[in-house]
Amino acid sequence: MMLSIDRKIFNKFSYWSCFISAIGILILHTAFAGEIENEIYANTFSRLEQVKIQKKAQLLEFCESVRRQAGNIRSDRIMFDFFILKHRYYQLQKNTPPTEHARCAMEEYQTNILLHYAENYIQFYDLLLINPDGDIFFTIKKQADYHDNIFRGSLASSSFAAYLKSNPAEGYLDFEYYHPSDEPAAFFVEPVYDGKTLMGWFVLQWAVNKLNSLITDYENLGNTGEIFLVNQDQYTLNDARFIGDSTVLTKHLNAQNIQLKFQQRVGNLMIRDYRGFSCLTSFEVFSVMGSEWLLITKIDEDEILNEYFLRRQQSLQSQIIECLPRNYTPSPILLSSSKIKNVDMDEFRKVYPGEWAQTQGVSTCTVFIASYPERFAYMAHISPYDRIYGNDETDIVAQIMKRIHMYDVVQYELRNLRFFMVANHLRSLDSVLHYLLQDGFFLSQIHVLYNPQADVADVLFDTHSHEVEVTWMNQPNRQIVGFQISSPHTSLGMGLKGIIQRMGG
């Protein structure tokens, strides 16, 4: 009886112990998942917010200094006197050519004005003096707008002309393309009065260059971070980091993303950016001199996943490999081209669109493929004597990467490369990963096709489909045990995201 009671007590104790343990495991799992979410995403959003706050403060301070400098011309007696005298000179010479003495005196006067302008209005690209009829009777730069008429000439249809027709007391016109300078420009308009009579306007032309330089400082934003300043027409006011040509007022960002941000005003979002990459963004809409600008700070999800992986590589790498799909197909892979280049052991070859690369009998070796869709691919059959195995007879991965960097791609195109490893073992994985990650590539660019149950593999790379096709076999008779094709799900980046999602779920 005593034994029976003890067993009941023991059973109850065991039940509650298991129950408490289960709760403990769930709590730990949830806490760990929360820790991961904070470490990867929440911390990154916080970092982006800090950069955004700092950049907004810099922008507002810079714009205020420009606005103050523009406003100073209102009380600048030297510039007022020059406006009046230069306008009289302009009107007189319409009917009577100036004497040599008058012309020389005006040139000397203008030289002094240029020095005064350089000392007091250096923020501005040009200064235009315009009379009430719209005649641009003086400019610093003497570009195509000099002696044009803003109401009747080539600028008549511009928003600049429409703005002056309203006779503003003072004002600011946000950046738009200005064809006389062949670049974007904003304008500060200051009316000139002689008593109560409007004599015309000082118009200070503000180039976008300094604003662009201020925005395109990517400190604390890693290798993929960007900052964008966007106007209400959804055009960028600065250059993109990953586009070679200027994007100022020429690049529309994703319309849906931008509309949503203007509506929400402030926040953090995961988006697919103009390059098609998943990004974390922090944004805010704010007013500057009557215009609304959207400030965006962003960084690629791939980069923060890389950072997280490198901090925890020892524990994560094996988990990722285990999570990779073994998408074995039930039927053999059929060749669709006769342009096949065979790759022998300790060799690599380059193929182009329309060609295939093939290697056979991969057992203790590793197949390494570096490809750029629709341009080229390298396939290597690397033996255990190579550096990726800790030996030094060959260093094939380094050779391939040197060629790619030197001959095949420029820096901004590196993101389009894809890498594939095929092996029935993991002995070379650490070295290849170390090489690629240190070279700045992302887990999402690296694919691993791995089958520890097979003895040998034949590997084919199709430049048309951009797929690696593997026939897995067992010895001694090369008995086929499966066929595998690469896919987005064979990338290590996809594997890591899968682990994070499961932990968070």
C-alpha positions in Angstrom: 0.0 0.0 0.0 2.8 2.3 0.9 4.5 1.5 -2.3 1.3 2.3 -4.2 0.9 5.7 -2.4 4.6 6.5 -3.1 4.1 5.6 -6.8 1.0 7.9 -7.0 2.9 10.7 -5.3 5.9 10.0 -7.6 3.6 10.0 -10.6 2.0 13.2 -9.6 5.4 14.7 -8.9 6.7 13.5 -12.3 3.6 14.9 -14.0 4.0 18.4 -12.5 7.7 18.3 -13.0 7.2 17.6 -16.7 4.5 20.3 -16.8 6.8 22.9 -15.2 9.7 21.8 -17.4 7.5 22.2 -20.5 6.5 25.7 -19.4 10.1 26.5 -18.7 11.1 25.3 -22.2 8.3 27.4 -23.7 9.4 30.4 -21.7 13.0 30.0 -22.7 12.0 29.5 -26.3 9.9 32.6 -26.3 12.5 34.6 -24.5 15.2 33.4 -26.9 12.9 34.2 -29.9 12.3 37.6 -28.5 16.0 38.0 -27.9 16.6 37.1 -31.6 14.0 39.6 -32.8 15.5 42.3 -30.7 19.0 41.5 -31.7 18.3 41.4 -35.4 15.4 43.7 -36.1 14.5 45.9 -33.2 18.1 46.9 -32.7 18.5 47.6 -36.4 15.4 49.8 -36.4 16.7 51.7 -33.4 20.0 52.2 -35.2 18.2 53.5 -38.3 16.1 55.8 -36.1 19.2 57.3 -34.5 20.8 58.0 -37.9 17.5 59.5 -39.1 17.2 61.8 -36.1 20.8 62.9 -36.5 20.4 63.5 -40.2 17.2 65.4 -39.8 18.8 67.7 -37.3 21.7 68.3 -39.7 19.3 69.0 -42.5 17.2 71.5 -40.6 20.3 73.3 -39.3 21.8 73.5 -42.8 18.6 74.6 -44.4 18.0 77.3 -41.7 21.6 78.6 -42.3 20.8 78.8 -46.1 17.4 80.5 -45.4 19.1 83.1 -43.1 21.8 83.9 -45.7 19.1 84.4 -48.3 17.1 86.7 -46.0 20.2 88.8 -45.3 20.0 90.3 -48.8 16.7 92.0 -47.8 18.7 94.4 -45.6 21.9 94.5 -47.6 22.3 98.1 -48.7 25.2 97.3 -51.0 23.1 94.8 -52.9 20.1 97.2 -53.0 22.1 100.0 -54.4 23.6 97.7 -57.0 20.1 96.5 -58.0 18.9 100.0 -58.5 21.9 101.3 -60.4 22.3 98.1 -62.5 18.7 98.3 -63.5 19.0 101.9 -64.6 22.1 101.0 -66.6 20.2 98.1 -68.2 17.3 100.4 -69.2 19.5 103.1 -70.6 21.6 100.9 -72.8 18.5 99.6 -74.5 18.3 103.0 -76.3 21.7 104.5 -76.0 25.0 102.5 -76.0 27.0 103.3 -72.8 30.2 105.4 -73.1 33.5 103.7 -72.6 33.9 105.4 -69.3 30.4 104.3 -68.1 31.1 100.7 -69.3 34.4 100.5 -67.4 32.9 102.0 -64.3 30.1 99.4 -64.3 32.6 96.6 -64.8 34.6 97.7 -61.8 31.5 98.1 -59.8 30.4 94.6 -60.7 33.8 93.2 -59.8 33.3 94.6 -56.3 29.8 93.2 -56.1 31.1 89.8 -57.0 33.6 89.9 -54.1 30.8 91.0 -51.8 28.6 88.2 -53.1 31.3 85.6 -52.5 31.9 86.8 -49.0 28.2 86.9 -48.0 26.2 84.5 -50.2 28.6 81.7 -50.8 25.9 79.1 -50.2 24.2 80.0 -53.5 25.1 78.9 -57.0 23.8 82.1 -58.7 22.1 85.4 -58.1 19.5 86.7 -60.6 18.2 90.3 -60.6 14.8 90.5 -62.2 12.6 93.6 -62.9 8.8 93.6 -62.6 8.5 93.0 -66.4 10.4 89.7 -66.0 13.7 90.8 -67.6 16.7 89.0 -66.0 19.0 92.0 -66.3 21.9 90.5 -64.2 23.2 87.1 -63.1 26.5 86.0 -61.6 27.0 83.0 -63.8 25.8 84.6 -67.1 24.1 81.4 -68.2 21.3 81.0 -70.7 18.8 82.8 -68.5 20.9 86.0 -68.6 18.9 88.7 -70.5 16.0 86.3 -70.9 12.5 87.3 -69.9 11.0 84.9 -67.3 7.4 85.7 -68.3 7.8 85.6 -72.1 11.0 83.7 -72.8 12.0 80.0 -72.5 11.2 80.0 -68.8 7.6 81.3 -69.2 6.1 77.9 -68.6 8.1 77.1 -65.5 6.8 77.1 -61.9 9.5 79.7 -61.3 7.7 82.1 -63.6 4.3 81.3 -62.2 5.6 82.0 -58.7 6.9 85.4 -59.6 3.7 86.4 -61.3 2.0 86.1 -57.9 4.3 88.9 -56.7 5.3 87.1 -53.5 6.5 89.2 -50.5 9.2 86.6 -50.2 9.3 82.9 -50.8 11.0 79.6 -51.5 10.6 77.3 -54.6 11.6 73.7 -53.9 14.0 71.9 -56.1 13.1 71.2 -59.7 15.1 70.9 -63.0 16.3 74.3 -64.2 17.4 74.0 -67.8 19.7 77.1 -68.0 21.9 75.4 -65.4 21.1 71.9 -66.7 20.6 70.7 -63.1 18.2 70.8 -60.2 17.8 74.1 -58.4 15.8 75.7 -55.7 15.2 79.4 -55.4 14.8 82.0 -52.6 12.9 85.0 -53.8 13.3 88.4 -52.1 11.3 91.4 -53.5 13.1 94.7 -53.9 11.1 97.8 -53.0 12.0 101.5 -53.4 9.6 102.9 -50.9 6.3 101.2 -51.8 7.2 100.6 -55.4 8.2 97.1 -56.4 11.4 97.3 -58.4 11.8 93.6 -58.9 13.4 90.6 -57.2 16.6 89.2 -55.9 16.5 85.5 -56.7 19.1 83.3 -55.1 19.6 80.0 -56.9 20.4 77.2 -54.5 22.1 74.2 -56.1 21.5 70.7 -54.8 25.1 69.7 -54.5 25.7 70.5 -50.8 22.4 69.1 -49.8 23.3 65.9 -51.7 26.7 65.7 -50.0 25.1 66.0 -46.6 22.5 63.3 -47.3 24.9 60.8 -48.9 27.1 60.3 -45.8 26.5 56.7 -44.9 28.4 56.6 -41.5 26.9 53.9 -39.2 25.0 52.4 -42.1 27.3 49.6 -43.1 27.9 48.4 -46.6 24.2 48.5 -47.9 22.8 51.4 -45.9 21.3 54.4 -47.7 19.6 57.7 -47.0 17.0 59.3 -49.2 15.4 62.7 -49.2 12.2 62.6 -51.2 10.0 65.5 -52.3 6.2 65.4 -52.6 6.4 64.4 -56.2 8.2 61.3 -55.1 11.5 62.2 -56.6 14.8 61.9 -54.7 16.8 65.0 -53.8 20.0 63.1 -53.5 22.0 60.4 -55.3 21.4 56.7 -54.7 24.4 54.8 -53.4 24.1 51.9 -55.9 23.3 53.8 -59.1 26.3 55.2 -61.0 24.4 58.2 -62.6 22.9 61.0 -60.6 19.4 60.2 -59.3 18.5 63.7 -58.2 15.0 64.5 -59.5 15.4 61.6 -62.0 14.7 58.6 -59.7 11.2 57.7 -58.6 11.4 55.3 -55.6 8.7 52.6 -55.3 5.5 54.7 -55.5 3.5 52.5 -53.2 6.2 52.6 -50.5 6.6 56.4 -50.8 2.8 57.1 -50.7 2.4 54.9 -47.6 5.2 56.8 -45.8 3.8 60.2 -46.7 0.5 59.0 -45.2 2.0 57.5 -42.1 4.3 60.5 -41.5 6.7 58.6 -39.3 7.6 55.0 -38.5 9.6 51.9 -39.4 8.8 49.4 -42.2 10.2 46.4 -43.9 10.0 47.0 -47.7 11.3 45.8 -51.0 13.4 48.6 -52.3 14.2 50.0 -55.8 16.7 47.2 -56.4 14.3 44.5 -55.4 16.1 43.7 -52.1 14.3 43.4 -48.7 15.2 46.3 -46.5 14.5 47.7 -43.0 13.6 51.4 -43.2 13.0 54.2 -40.7 11.3 57.3 -42.1 9.8 60.7 -41.2 8.0 63.4 -43.1 8.8 67.0 -42.0 8.3 70.5 -43.3 11.2 72.6 -44.6 10.5 76.2 -45.7 6.9 75.4 -46.7 7.8 72.1 -48.6 7.3 68.6 -47.2 10.3 66.3 -47.5 10.4 62.6 -46.6 13.6 61.4 -45.0 14.4 57.7 -45.2 17.2 55.7 -43.7 17.5 52.0 -44.7 19.7 49.0 -44.7 19.5 45.6 -46.4 18.1 42.7 -44.4 20.8 40.5 -45.9 23.5 42.6 -44.2 22.0 42.4 -40.7 21.4 38.7 -41.2 25.1 38.3 -42.0 26.1 40.3 -38.9 23.9 38.1 -36.8 25.2 34.9 -38.4 28.9 35.9 -37.8 28.2 36.6 -34.1 26.7 33.1 -33.7 28.2 31.1 -36.6 29.3 28.2 -34.4 25.8 27.4 -33.3 23.9 28.5 -36.4 25.9 27.0 -39.3 24.9 23.4 -38.6 21.3 24.3 -38.0 21.1 26.1 -41.3 22.6 23.1 -43.2 20.1 20.8 -41.5 17.2 23.1 -42.6 18.2 23.2 -46.3 15.8 21.4 -48.5 16.7 18.0 -50.0 14.5 18.7 -53.0 15.3 15.4 -54.8 13.4 15.0 -58.0 12.1 11.6 -59.0 13.3 11.6 -62.6 16.7 12.2 -64.2 17.7 15.7 -65.5 17.7 16.0 -69.2 20.2 18.1 -71.1 18.8 20.7 -73.5 22.0 21.9 -75.1 25.0 20.4 -76.8 27.3 23.2 -75.7 28.7 21.4 -72.7 32.1 22.2 -71.2 33.6 19.4 -69.0 35.5 20.4 -65.9 38.1 18.0 -64.6 39.5 17.7 -61.0 41.6 20.6 -59.9 40.3 22.7 -62.8 37.9 25.5 -63.4 36.2 26.7 -66.5 34.2 29.7 -67.6 30.9 29.4 -69.5 28.6 31.9 -71.1 24.9 32.1 -71.8 23.7 29.2 -73.8 26.4 26.9 -72.5 26.5 24.2 -69.8 29.3 23.3 -67.4 29.6 19.8 -66.2 31.8 17.8 -63.9 31.5 14.1 -62.8 32.6 11.8 -60.0 32.6 14.3 -57.2 33.2 12.3 -54.0 35.7 13.7 -51.5 35.9 16.9 -53.6 33.8 20.0 -53.7 32.2 21.7 -56.7 32.3 25.5 -56.4 30.3 27.6 -58.9 30.4 31.4 -59.1 27.8 32.9 -61.5 26.4 36.1 -62.8 22.9 35.6 -64.3 22.8 36.0 -68.1 26.5 36.9 -68.2 28.9 34.1 -67.1 29.6 31.4 -64.7 32.8 29.6 -63.4 32.6 26.0 -62.3 35.5 24.4 -60.3 36.1 20.8 -59.3 38.2 21.2 -56.2 40.2 18.3 -54.7 41.1 17.8 -51.0 44.6 19.2 -51.8 43.2 22.7 -52.1 43.3 25.5 -49.5 39.6 25.2 -48.7 40.6 21.8 -47.1 43.5 23.3 -45.2 46.1 22.3 -47.8 48.1 24.5 -50.2 48.7 22.8 -53.5 45.9 24.8 -55.1 43.8 27.8 -54.2 41.0 27.7 -56.8 38.3 29.8 -55.1 40.8 32.6 -54.7 41.8 32.4 -58.4 38.2 32.5 -59.5 37.4 35.5 -57.3 40.4 37.4 -58.4 39.3 37.0 -62.0 35.8 38.1 -61.2 37.0 41.2 -59.3 39.6 42.1 -62.0 37.8 41.3 -65.3 34.1 40.5 -64.9 32.2 42.9 -62.6 32.5 46.3 -61.1 31.9 46.9 -57.4 28.2 47.6 -57.4 27.5 44.5 -59.5 28.9 42.1 -56.9 25.5 41.8 -55.3 24.2 40.0 -58.4 26.7 37.2 -58.1 25.5 33.8 -56.9 27.7 31.0 -55.4 26.9 27.3 -55.3 28.7 24.6 -53.3 28.0 20.9 -54.0 29.4 18.1 -51.8 28.5 15.1 -49.8 30.5 16.4 -46.8 31.0 19.7 -45.0 34.8 19.7 -44.7 35.3 22.6 -47.1 32.2 24.6 -46.0 33.9 26.7 -43.3 36.7 27.8 -45.6 34.5 28.8 -48.5 32.1 30.6 -46.2 34.9 32.5 -44.5 36.3 33.5 -47.9 33.0 34.8 -49.3 31.7 36.5 -46.1 35.1 38.2 -45.6 34.8 39.4 -49.2 31.6 41.1 -48.4 29.1 38.7 -49.9 25.8 37.7 -48.2 24.4 34.4 -47.1 21.5 34.9 -49.5 24.0 34.7 -52.4 25.5 31.4 -51.2 23.7 28.1 -52.0 24.7 24.7 -50.6 23.5 21.4 -52.2 24.5 18.7 -49.7 23.7 15.0 -49.4 25.7 13.0 -46.8 23.9 9.8 -47.9 25.4 9.8 -51.3 28.9 8.6 -52.3 29.4 10.6 -55.4 27.8 13.3 -57.6 27.6 14.5 -61.1 27.0 18.2 -61.4 25.6 20.3 -64.2 25.2 24.1 -64.4 22.7 25.6 -66.8 23.4 29.2 -67.7 19.9 29.6 -69.1 17.9 28.6 -66.1 20.7 29.5 -63.7 20.3 26.2 -61.9 22.7 23.7 -60.5 21.5 20.1 -61.2 23.0 17.3 -59.2 22.8 13.6 -59.7 23.5 11.9 -56.4 24.8 8.3 -56.6 26.2 5.5 -54.5 29.2 3.3 -55.2 30.3 0.9 -56.5 27.9 0.9 -59.4 26.9 4.6 -59.4 23.4 3.7 -58.4 21.3 6.8 -58.5 19.9 7.8 -55.1 18.3 11.1 -56.2 18.4 14.2 -58.3 18.6 17.7 -56.8 18.1 21.2 -58.4 19.1 24.5 -56.8 16.4 27.0 -55.8 16.0 30.1 -53.7 15.5 27.8 -50.8 18.9 26.3 -51.1 20.5 29.6 -50.1 22.0 29.9 -46.6 20.2 33.2 -46.2 16.8 31.6 -46.7 17.9 28.8 -44.3 18.8 31.4 -41.6 15.5 33.2 -42.1 13.7 29.9 -41.7 15.4 29.3 -38.4 14.5 32.7 -37.1 10.9 32.4 -38.2 10.6 29.0 -36.4 12.1 30.4 -33.3 9.8 33.3 -33.4 6.8 31.1 -34.1 
